[in-house]
Amino acid sequence: MSLVETVKQAGVIGCGGAGFPTHVKIDTQADVVVANGAECEPLLNSDQRVMEHYADELVEGLCLIMEQVGAKRGIIGLKEAYHGSMDAISKRIEGLEGVEIGVLGNFYPSGDEQILLTELTGRIVPEGGIPPMVNAVVSNVLTMVQVARAAKGQNVTHREVTLVGEIKKPKVVITAIGTPIRDLLNLALPAIPVEDIVVIDGGPMMGRIVSLDDTINKTTSGLVFLSKDHPLIQWRNIPMPAMVRRSSAACCQCRDCTEACSRYMQGHDIQPHLMMRSLAYQTEEPTSGMTAAFLCSQCGLCEFACPMNLSPRRAFAALAAKFRAGGLKNPHHNAPKTVHEFNKYRKIGKDRLIRRYKLTDYDTHSLTLTPIPDPPMVKISLTQAFGAPSEPVVKAGDSVVSGQLIAQAPEGKLGAALHASIDGTITEIDSDYITIEGSK
Protein backbone atom coordinates (compact mmCIF):
# COMPACT_ATOMS: atom_id res chain seq x y z
CA MET A 1 0.00 0.00 0.00
CA SER A 2 1.29 3.49 -0.85
CA LEU A 3 2.08 5.99 1.88
CA VAL A 4 -0.72 8.21 0.56
CA GLU A 5 -3.29 5.44 1.04
CA THR A 6 -1.82 4.40 4.40
CA VAL A 7 -2.04 7.95 5.73
CA LYS A 8 -5.57 8.31 4.36
CA GLN A 9 -6.77 5.15 6.09
CA ALA A 10 -5.11 6.19 9.37
CA GLY A 11 -7.05 9.46 9.40
CA VAL A 12 -4.03 11.76 9.58
CA ILE A 13 -4.82 15.44 9.14
CA GLY A 14 -2.94 18.66 9.85
CA CYS A 15 -2.57 18.95 13.63
CA GLY A 16 -1.54 22.58 13.74
CA GLY A 17 -4.02 24.41 11.54
CA ALA A 18 -7.25 23.91 9.61
CA GLY A 19 -7.03 20.10 9.59
CA PHE A 20 -6.24 19.66 5.89
CA PRO A 21 -6.11 15.92 5.06
CA THR A 22 -2.45 14.89 4.97
CA HIS A 23 -2.89 12.22 2.31
CA VAL A 24 -3.86 14.97 -0.15
CA LYS A 25 -1.01 17.25 0.91
CA ILE A 26 1.66 14.58 0.33
CA ASP A 27 0.22 13.36 -2.97
CA THR A 28 2.42 15.76 -4.93
CA GLN A 29 6.01 16.41 -5.97
CA ALA A 30 8.33 18.83 -4.16
CA ASP A 31 12.05 19.37 -3.62
CA VAL A 32 11.83 20.38 0.05
CA VAL A 33 9.72 19.25 3.02
CA VAL A 34 9.44 21.44 6.11
CA ALA A 35 8.41 20.14 9.53
CA ASN A 36 6.60 22.95 11.33
CA GLY A 37 7.64 23.05 14.98
CA ALA A 38 7.52 26.83 15.39
CA GLU A 39 4.39 26.76 17.63
CA CYS A 40 4.19 30.53 17.65
CA GLU A 41 0.91 30.93 19.55
CA PRO A 42 1.49 32.29 23.08
CA LEU A 43 1.16 29.80 25.97
CA LEU A 44 1.18 26.60 23.91
CA ASN A 45 3.78 23.89 24.61
CA SER A 46 2.43 20.84 22.75
CA ASP A 47 4.78 20.83 19.76
CA GLN A 48 7.81 21.44 21.98
CA ARG A 49 7.00 18.35 24.00
CA VAL A 50 6.31 16.34 20.83
CA MET A 51 9.75 17.22 19.44
CA GLU A 52 11.49 16.40 22.71
CA HIS A 53 9.78 13.07 23.31
CA TYR A 54 9.14 11.80 19.77
CA ALA A 55 12.22 12.98 17.87
CA ASP A 56 12.74 9.53 16.35
CA GLU A 57 9.20 9.31 14.99
CA LEU A 58 9.28 12.94 13.83
CA VAL A 59 12.38 12.36 11.73
CA GLU A 60 11.00 9.03 10.50
CA GLY A 61 7.78 10.73 9.36
CA LEU A 62 9.72 13.54 7.71
CA CYS A 63 11.86 11.06 5.77
CA LEU A 64 8.79 9.10 4.66
CA ILE A 65 7.18 12.24 3.29
CA MET A 66 10.44 13.30 1.61
CA GLU A 67 10.59 9.94 -0.15
CA GLN A 68 6.91 10.17 -1.14
CA VAL A 69 7.20 13.65 -2.72
CA GLY A 70 10.71 13.16 -4.14
CA ALA A 71 12.39 15.78 -1.94
CA LYS A 72 16.12 15.68 -1.27
CA ARG A 73 15.97 18.27 1.49
CA GLY A 74 14.06 18.20 4.77
CA ILE A 75 14.04 21.02 7.32
CA ILE A 76 12.73 20.87 10.88
CA GLY A 77 11.82 24.45 11.78
CA LEU A 78 11.75 25.40 15.46
CA LYS A 79 12.48 28.32 17.78
CA GLU A 80 16.01 28.98 18.97
CA ALA A 81 14.65 28.96 22.53
CA TYR A 82 13.48 25.32 22.27
CA HIS A 83 16.68 23.86 23.69
CA GLY A 84 15.29 20.48 24.71
CA SER A 85 13.71 19.94 21.30
CA MET A 86 16.90 21.09 19.57
CA ASP A 87 19.03 18.62 21.52
CA ALA A 88 16.71 15.67 20.88
CA ILE A 89 16.45 16.32 17.15
CA SER A 90 20.16 17.06 16.73
CA LYS A 91 21.05 13.65 18.14
CA ARG A 92 18.54 11.92 15.86
CA ILE A 93 19.66 13.57 12.59
CA GLU A 94 23.40 13.33 13.21
CA GLY A 95 24.90 11.86 10.05
CA LEU A 96 21.52 11.79 8.27
CA GLU A 97 21.92 13.23 4.80
CA GLY A 98 19.46 15.83 3.57
CA VAL A 99 17.81 16.61 6.93
CA GLU A 100 18.62 19.79 8.85
CA ILE A 101 17.33 22.04 11.61
CA GLY A 102 16.03 25.49 10.69
CA VAL A 103 16.28 27.93 13.58
CA LEU A 104 13.71 30.71 14.00
CA GLY A 105 13.45 33.74 16.24
CA ASN A 106 10.76 33.93 18.91
CA PHE A 107 8.30 35.93 16.82
CA TYR A 108 4.69 35.58 15.78
CA PRO A 109 3.35 34.18 13.41
CA SER A 110 6.41 32.09 12.53
CA GLY A 111 4.18 28.99 12.60
CA ASP A 112 2.20 30.23 9.60
CA GLU A 113 3.36 27.81 6.91
CA GLN A 114 3.96 30.60 4.39
CA ILE A 115 6.00 32.69 6.84
CA LEU A 116 7.92 29.60 7.96
CA LEU A 117 8.72 28.63 4.38
CA THR A 118 10.00 32.10 3.54
CA GLU A 119 12.13 32.30 6.69
CA LEU A 120 13.75 28.91 6.09
CA THR A 121 14.04 28.76 2.29
CA GLY A 122 13.49 32.29 0.95
CA ARG A 123 10.52 31.10 -1.15
CA ILE A 124 7.37 33.23 -1.23
CA VAL A 125 4.02 31.54 -1.81
CA PRO A 126 1.85 33.47 -4.33
CA GLU A 127 -1.25 35.32 -3.17
CA GLY A 128 -4.00 32.87 -2.31
CA GLY A 129 -1.57 30.02 -2.94
CA ILE A 130 -0.15 27.02 -1.11
CA PRO A 131 3.43 25.74 -0.61
CA PRO A 132 3.38 23.17 -3.46
CA MET A 133 3.18 26.15 -5.83
CA VAL A 134 6.79 26.88 -4.85
CA ASN A 135 7.81 23.20 -4.88
CA ALA A 136 7.49 22.65 -1.12
CA VAL A 137 5.44 20.71 1.42
CA VAL A 138 4.95 22.00 4.97
CA SER A 139 3.43 19.91 7.75
CA ASN A 140 3.12 20.10 11.54
CA VAL A 141 5.59 18.05 13.62
CA LEU A 142 2.83 16.03 15.32
CA THR A 143 1.32 15.29 11.93
CA MET A 144 4.69 13.85 10.86
CA VAL A 145 4.80 11.72 14.00
CA GLN A 146 1.36 10.41 13.08
CA VAL A 147 2.56 9.66 9.54
CA ALA A 148 5.35 7.52 11.02
CA ARG A 149 2.86 5.72 13.23
CA ALA A 150 0.45 5.21 10.32
CA ALA A 151 3.25 3.44 8.45
CA LYS A 152 3.38 1.03 11.42
CA GLY A 153 -0.37 0.42 11.31
CA GLN A 154 -1.47 2.89 14.01
CA ASN A 155 -4.57 4.99 13.38
CA VAL A 156 -5.04 8.44 14.93
CA THR A 157 -6.87 8.06 18.24
CA HIS A 158 -5.06 10.40 20.65
CA ARG A 159 -3.18 13.70 20.54
CA GLU A 160 -1.13 16.06 22.73
CA VAL A 161 -3.00 19.09 24.14
CA THR A 162 -1.70 22.02 26.23
CA LEU A 163 -3.86 22.89 29.25
CA VAL A 164 -3.13 26.37 30.57
CA GLY A 165 -4.79 29.42 32.10
CA GLU A 166 -6.95 29.68 35.22
CA ILE A 167 -6.06 26.18 36.40
CA LYS A 168 -3.90 24.83 39.22
CA LYS A 169 -2.13 22.12 37.22
CA PRO A 170 -1.13 23.37 33.75
CA LYS A 171 0.38 20.59 31.64
CA VAL A 172 0.51 18.96 28.23
CA VAL A 173 -1.68 15.86 28.21
CA ILE A 174 -1.96 12.93 25.83
CA THR A 175 -5.70 12.50 25.54
CA ALA A 176 -8.23 10.56 23.47
CA ILE A 177 -9.89 12.28 20.53
CA GLY A 178 -13.43 13.13 21.64
CA THR A 179 -12.57 13.70 25.31
CA PRO A 180 -14.99 16.26 26.82
CA ILE A 181 -13.26 19.56 27.60
CA ARG A 182 -15.00 19.59 30.97
CA ASP A 183 -13.17 16.37 31.91
CA LEU A 184 -9.81 17.98 31.15
CA LEU A 185 -10.69 21.09 33.14
CA ASN A 186 -11.55 18.92 36.15
CA LEU A 187 -8.25 17.08 35.73
CA ALA A 188 -6.29 20.35 35.65
CA LEU A 189 -8.24 21.71 38.65
CA PRO A 190 -9.96 25.04 37.96
CA ALA A 191 -8.52 27.97 39.92
CA ILE A 192 -11.75 29.97 39.73
CA PRO A 193 -15.43 28.90 39.76
CA VAL A 194 -16.22 26.77 36.73
CA GLU A 195 -19.17 28.97 35.80
CA ASP A 196 -16.76 31.89 35.36
CA ILE A 197 -14.46 30.06 32.94
CA VAL A 198 -14.37 30.61 29.18
CA VAL A 199 -12.39 28.22 26.98
CA ILE A 200 -10.32 29.06 23.91
CA ASP A 201 -9.62 26.06 21.66
CA GLY A 202 -6.15 26.80 20.26
CA GLY A 203 -3.97 29.76 21.16
CA PRO A 204 -5.13 33.18 22.34
CA MET A 205 -4.40 34.79 18.95
CA MET A 206 -6.21 32.50 16.50
CA GLY A 207 -8.11 30.11 18.74
CA ARG A 208 -11.90 30.10 18.95
CA ILE A 209 -14.12 30.30 22.00
CA VAL A 210 -15.83 26.97 22.65
CA SER A 211 -18.07 25.41 25.27
CA LEU A 212 -16.97 23.22 28.18
CA ASP A 213 -19.34 20.68 26.66
CA ASP A 214 -17.34 20.55 23.41
CA THR A 215 -14.72 17.86 22.89
CA ILE A 216 -11.13 17.39 21.75
CA ASN A 217 -10.56 17.22 17.99
CA LYS A 218 -7.50 16.13 16.03
CA THR A 219 -6.71 19.83 15.53
CA THR A 220 -6.94 20.82 19.21
CA SER A 221 -3.38 21.82 20.10
CA GLY A 222 -4.29 23.60 23.32
CA LEU A 223 -7.04 24.77 25.65
CA VAL A 224 -6.70 28.18 27.28
CA PHE A 225 -8.99 28.61 30.29
CA LEU A 226 -9.66 32.28 31.10
CA SER A 227 -12.08 34.19 33.27
CA LYS A 228 -15.16 35.58 31.56
CA ASP A 229 -13.95 38.96 32.88
CA HIS A 230 -10.52 38.69 31.26
CA PRO A 231 -9.98 41.61 28.82
CA LEU A 232 -9.24 39.23 25.93
CA ILE A 233 -12.54 37.41 26.42
CA GLN A 234 -14.55 40.60 26.82
CA TRP A 235 -13.04 42.00 23.64
CA ARG A 236 -13.61 38.76 21.71
CA ASN A 237 -17.26 38.81 22.70
CA ILE A 238 -18.01 42.21 21.14
CA PRO A 239 -20.63 41.44 18.43
CA MET A 240 -19.47 41.96 14.86
CA PRO A 241 -22.11 44.64 14.07
CA ALA A 242 -20.91 46.61 17.08
CA MET A 243 -17.29 46.21 15.94
CA VAL A 244 -18.21 47.50 12.47
CA ARG A 245 -19.91 50.54 14.00
CA ARG A 246 -16.83 51.18 16.13
CA SER A 247 -14.64 50.85 13.06
CA SER A 248 -16.70 53.38 11.14
CA ALA A 249 -16.43 55.86 13.97
CA ALA A 250 -12.94 55.25 15.32
CA CYS A 251 -10.61 54.09 12.52
CA CYS A 252 -8.17 56.95 11.96
CA GLN A 253 -6.40 55.38 8.92
CA CYS A 254 -3.08 55.31 10.76
CA ARG A 255 -1.89 52.23 8.76
CA ASP A 256 -0.58 50.47 11.89
CA CYS A 257 -2.67 47.40 11.03
CA THR A 258 -1.19 47.24 7.55
CA GLU A 259 2.39 47.77 8.69
CA ALA A 260 2.01 44.84 11.12
CA CYS A 261 0.17 42.50 8.69
CA SER A 262 2.15 39.29 8.20
CA ARG A 263 0.88 38.78 4.64
CA TYR A 264 1.63 42.40 3.68
CA MET A 265 5.17 41.77 4.88
CA GLN A 266 5.26 38.80 2.48
CA GLY A 267 4.69 41.22 -0.38
CA HIS A 268 1.01 40.37 -0.80
CA ASP A 269 -1.47 43.05 -1.83
CA ILE A 270 -3.37 43.20 1.45
CA GLN A 271 -3.75 46.49 3.33
CA PRO A 272 -6.22 46.20 6.21
CA HIS A 273 -6.53 49.97 6.65
CA LEU A 274 -8.00 50.24 3.14
CA MET A 275 -10.59 47.61 3.99
CA MET A 276 -11.47 49.52 7.17
CA ARG A 277 -11.91 52.69 5.09
CA SER A 278 -14.36 50.83 2.83
CA LEU A 279 -16.32 49.76 5.91
CA ALA A 280 -16.47 53.34 7.10
CA TYR A 281 -17.81 54.52 3.74
CA GLN A 282 -20.14 51.50 3.49
CA THR A 283 -18.93 50.74 -0.02
CA GLU A 284 -21.35 48.50 -1.93
CA GLU A 285 -19.09 47.29 -4.75
CA PRO A 286 -16.11 45.26 -3.49
CA THR A 287 -12.87 47.22 -3.71
CA SER A 288 -9.45 45.59 -3.98
CA GLY A 289 -8.97 46.52 -0.34
CA MET A 290 -12.05 44.49 0.53
CA THR A 291 -11.34 41.46 -1.68
CA ALA A 292 -7.95 41.24 0.02
CA ALA A 293 -10.02 39.33 2.60
CA PHE A 294 -9.14 36.25 0.51
CA LEU A 295 -5.48 36.81 1.44
CA CYS A 296 -5.95 37.25 5.20
CA SER A 297 -4.37 34.49 7.31
CA GLN A 298 -6.41 35.53 10.39
CA CYS A 299 -3.21 35.83 12.44
CA GLY A 300 -4.59 38.82 14.38
CA LEU A 301 -1.53 41.07 14.23
CA CYS A 302 -3.74 43.85 12.88
CA GLU A 303 -5.72 43.71 16.12
CA PHE A 304 -2.53 43.78 18.17
CA ALA A 305 -1.32 46.86 16.30
CA CYS A 306 -4.57 48.87 16.28
CA PRO A 307 -4.37 51.84 18.68
CA MET A 308 -8.18 52.08 18.67
CA ASN A 309 -8.68 48.42 19.68
CA LEU A 310 -10.51 47.53 16.45
CA SER A 311 -10.52 44.20 14.63
CA PRO A 312 -9.67 44.21 10.92
CA ARG A 313 -9.22 40.44 11.26
CA ARG A 314 -12.85 39.86 12.13
CA ALA A 315 -13.99 42.25 9.42
CA PHE A 316 -11.88 40.36 6.86
CA ALA A 317 -13.39 37.05 8.02
CA ALA A 318 -16.92 38.39 7.64
CA LEU A 319 -16.14 39.79 4.19
CA ALA A 320 -14.56 36.53 3.01
CA ALA A 321 -17.61 34.56 4.14
CA LYS A 322 -19.91 37.01 2.39
CA PHE A 323 -17.92 36.87 -0.86
CA ARG A 324 -17.78 33.07 -0.88
CA ALA A 325 -21.52 32.83 -0.21
CA GLY A 326 -22.08 35.16 -3.15
CA GLY A 327 -19.86 33.11 -5.45
CA LEU A 328 -17.07 35.69 -5.70
CA LYS A 329 -13.65 34.16 -6.44
CA ASN A 330 -10.32 35.42 -5.19
CA PRO A 331 -9.07 38.00 -7.74
CA HIS A 332 -5.59 38.28 -6.19
CA HIS A 333 -2.92 36.03 -7.71
CA ASN A 334 0.30 38.02 -7.72
CA ALA A 335 3.53 36.14 -7.11
CA PRO A 336 5.92 38.42 -5.20
CA LYS A 337 9.61 37.84 -5.78
CA THR A 338 10.74 39.59 -2.59
CA VAL A 339 9.31 40.27 0.83
CA HIS A 340 8.60 43.81 2.05
CA GLU A 341 11.81 45.78 2.52
CA PHE A 342 11.12 46.18 6.26
CA ASN A 343 10.10 42.57 6.86
CA LYS A 344 13.01 41.68 9.14
CA TYR A 345 12.49 44.81 11.23
CA ARG A 346 8.78 44.39 11.92
CA LYS A 347 8.63 40.97 13.51
CA ILE A 348 6.43 40.92 16.61
CA GLY A 349 7.97 39.03 19.54
CA LYS A 350 5.74 36.53 21.31
CA ASP A 351 6.54 38.18 24.64
CA ARG A 352 4.93 41.40 23.37
CA LEU A 353 1.70 39.54 22.62
CA ILE A 354 1.70 37.99 26.07
CA ARG A 355 2.04 41.40 27.73
CA ARG A 356 -0.45 43.09 25.39
CA TYR A 357 -3.19 40.54 26.11
CA LYS A 358 -2.44 40.26 29.85
CA LEU A 359 -1.40 36.60 29.70
CA THR A 360 1.86 36.86 31.68
CA ASP A 361 0.47 34.98 34.69
CA TYR A 362 -0.16 31.92 32.52
CA ASP A 363 3.08 31.84 30.52
CA THR A 364 5.38 28.87 31.08
CA HIS A 365 7.91 26.99 28.98
CA SER A 366 8.28 23.91 31.16
CA LEU A 367 4.96 22.09 31.05
CA THR A 368 5.35 18.33 31.47
CA LEU A 369 4.00 15.78 28.98
CA THR A 370 1.49 13.64 30.88
CA PRO A 371 -0.45 10.63 29.57
CA ILE A 372 -3.89 10.49 31.19
CA PRO A 373 -6.46 7.69 31.49
CA ASP A 374 -9.04 7.45 28.75
CA PRO A 375 -12.35 9.09 29.68
CA PRO A 376 -15.48 7.00 30.32
CA MET A 377 -17.15 8.60 27.30
CA VAL A 378 -16.02 10.31 24.09
CA LYS A 379 -17.95 12.36 21.52
CA ILE A 380 -16.08 12.28 18.23
CA SER A 381 -16.93 15.15 15.92
CA LEU A 382 -17.73 14.32 12.30
CA THR A 383 -16.39 17.71 11.14
CA GLN A 384 -12.75 17.61 12.27
CA ALA A 385 -11.03 17.82 8.90
CA PHE A 386 -11.04 20.47 6.19
CA GLY A 387 -13.63 19.36 3.66
CA ALA A 388 -16.88 17.42 3.93
CA PRO A 389 -18.12 15.90 7.22
CA SER A 390 -17.18 12.26 7.71
CA GLU A 391 -19.89 9.64 7.24
CA PRO A 392 -20.44 7.00 9.96
CA VAL A 393 -19.76 3.36 9.07
CA VAL A 394 -21.09 2.11 12.42
CA LYS A 395 -24.50 2.24 14.08
CA ALA A 396 -25.81 2.73 17.59
CA GLY A 397 -25.34 -0.41 19.67
CA ASP A 398 -22.15 -1.54 17.90
CA SER A 399 -19.19 -2.55 20.04
CA VAL A 400 -15.90 -0.95 18.97
CA VAL A 401 -12.26 -1.09 19.99
CA SER A 402 -9.76 1.74 20.00
CA GLY A 403 -8.40 2.30 16.50
CA GLN A 404 -11.45 0.84 14.72
CA LEU A 405 -12.82 2.79 11.75
CA ILE A 406 -16.10 4.51 12.68
CA ALA A 407 -16.47 7.12 9.91
CA GLN A 408 -14.88 8.01 6.58
CA ALA A 409 -14.87 10.82 4.05
CA PRO A 410 -17.74 10.76 1.54
CA GLU A 411 -16.81 9.10 -1.73
CA GLY A 412 -14.99 11.50 -4.02
CA LYS A 413 -14.88 14.33 -1.48
CA LEU A 414 -12.17 15.88 0.65
CA GLY A 415 -12.29 14.73 4.27
CA ALA A 416 -10.83 12.26 6.74
CA ALA A 417 -11.34 8.86 8.30
CA LEU A 418 -12.23 8.76 12.01
CA HIS A 419 -11.48 5.97 14.46
CA ALA A 420 -12.73 4.97 17.89
CA SER A 421 -10.43 6.40 20.54
CA ILE A 422 -11.58 4.10 23.36
CA ASP A 423 -13.00 0.59 23.64
CA GLY A 424 -16.76 0.66 24.17
CA THR A 425 -20.23 0.81 22.67
CA ILE A 426 -21.69 3.31 20.20
CA THR A 427 -24.55 4.90 22.15
CA GLU A 428 -25.57 7.70 19.80
CA ILE A 429 -24.96 8.98 16.29
CA ASP A 430 -26.31 12.33 15.12
CA SER A 431 -25.37 14.83 12.43
CA ASP A 432 -22.45 16.16 14.48
CA TYR A 433 -21.03 13.41 16.70
CA ILE A 434 -20.50 9.72 17.30
CA THR A 435 -20.73 9.01 21.03
CA ILE A 436 -18.91 6.03 22.55
CA GLU A 437 -19.42 4.85 26.12
CA GLY A 438 -16.36 3.07 27.49
CA SER A 439 -16.40 -0.60 28.37
CA LYS A 440 -14.24 -0.23 31.50
Stockholm file with secondary structure:
# STOCKHOLM 1.0

chainA/1-440         MSLVETVKQAGVIGCGGAGFPTHVKIDTQADVVVANGAECEPLLNSDQRVMEHYADELVEGLCLIMEQVGAKRGIIGLKEAYHGSMDAISKRIEGLEGVEIGVLGNFYPSGDEQILLTELTGRIVPEGGIPPMVNAVVSNVLTMVQVARAAKGQNVTHREVTLVGEIKKPKVVITAIGTPIRDLLNLALPAIPVEDIVVIDGGPMMGRIVSLDDTINKTTSGLVFLSKDHPLIQWRNIPMPAMVRRSSAACCQCRDCTEACSRYMQGHDIQPHLMMRSLAYQTEEPTSGMTAAFLCSQCGLCEFACPMNLSPRRAFAALAAKFRAGGLKNPHHNAPKTVHEFNKYRKIGKDRLIRRYKLTDYDTHSLTLTPIPDPPMVKISLTQAFGAPSEPVVKAGDSVVSGQLIAQAPEGKLGAALHASIDGTITEIDSDYITIEGSK
#=GR chainA/1-440 SS CCHHHHHHHHTCBCSSSSCCBHHHHTSSCCSEEEEEECCCSTTCCHHHHHHHHCHHHHHHHHHHHHHHHTCSEEEEEEETTCHHHHHHHHHHHTTCTTEEEEEECSEETTTSHHHHHHHHHCCCCCTTCCGGGGTEEEEEHHHHHHHHHHHTTCCCCEEEEEEEESBSSCEEEEEETTCBHHHHHHHHCBSSCGGGEEEEESCTTTCEEECTTCBCCTTCCEEEEEETTSHHHHHHTSCHHHHHHHHHHHCCCCCHHHHHCHHHHTTCSCCHHHHHHHHHHTCSSCCHHHHGGGGCCCCCHHHHHCTTCCCHHHHHHHHHHHHHHTTCCCCCCCCCSSCCTTGGGCCEEHHHHHHHTTCGGGCCSCCCEEECCCCSEEEEESCCSSSSCCEESSCTTCEECTTCEEEECCTTSSCCCEECSSSEEEEEECSSEEEEEECC
#=GC SS_cons         CCHHHHHHHHTCBCSSSSCCBHHHHTSSCCSEEEEEECCCSTTCCHHHHHHHHCHHHHHHHHHHHHHHHTCSEEEEEEETTCHHHHHHHHHHHTTCTTEEEEEECSEETTTSHHHHHHHHHCCCCCTTCCGGGGTEEEEEHHHHHHHHHHHTTCCCCEEEEEEEESBSSCEEEEEETTCBHHHHHHHHCBSSCGGGEEEEESCTTTCEEECTTCBCCTTCCEEEEEETTSHHHHHHTSCHHHHHHHHHHHCCCCCHHHHHCHHHHTTCSCCHHHHHHHHHHTCSSCCHHHHGGGGCCCCCHHHHHCTTCCCHHHHHHHHHHHHHHTTCCCCCCCCCSSCCTTGGGCCEEHHHHHHHTTCGGGCCSCCCEEECCCCSEEEEESCCSSSSCCEESSCTTCEECTTCEEEECCTTSSCCCEECSSSEEEEEECSSEEEEEECC
//
